[in-house]
């Protein structure tokens, strides 16, 4: 993990947090397995999530890019199979170009074990989610948390299983790093 990334006029540096939701931004490295009626594959996953933008990359085990998705308010760019596609909504762009619907808007909360009030949830003895159901869509998303780990001073999921209809996603978080922003002095900005 880089521990430091640069987007717009901010630098992101590693920090520790008491709770995952306290992170201004975060980056993770892990693995993603997708099983759908049309396809089955496994990739490496890299995700930089900030309040202003997301950078999501899927690569093969050898590091070859499978997909790269960059987004910010009102703009998304998806690179897949040597082609570049642009649009104003990353979820709509991904849905249009893939056989499976990755839940981009809710996934940042789910990978951290953050539970919305309207979810059905069962919890472990430490009050962490074991399983949750998001019925805001039909068929509903079902998320199972299969282990937790200490990262950046807090507990985050280690392994998640997401299911909706015939789609199954398995996400393994190998490294998760909370980030905080530091302003870049005006004289150090590149034009």
Secondary structure, DSSP 8 states (H G I E B T S, - for coil): --SEEEETTEEEEEE--SSGGG-SEEEEEEEEEEE-SS-EEEEEEEEEE-SSEEEEEEE-TTS-EEEEEEEETTEEEEEETTEEEEES-HHHHHHHHSSS---HHHHHHHTTT---TTSEEEE-TTS-EEEEEETTSSS-EEEEE--EEEETTEEEESEEEEEETTEEEEEEEEEEEEEEEEE--GGG---
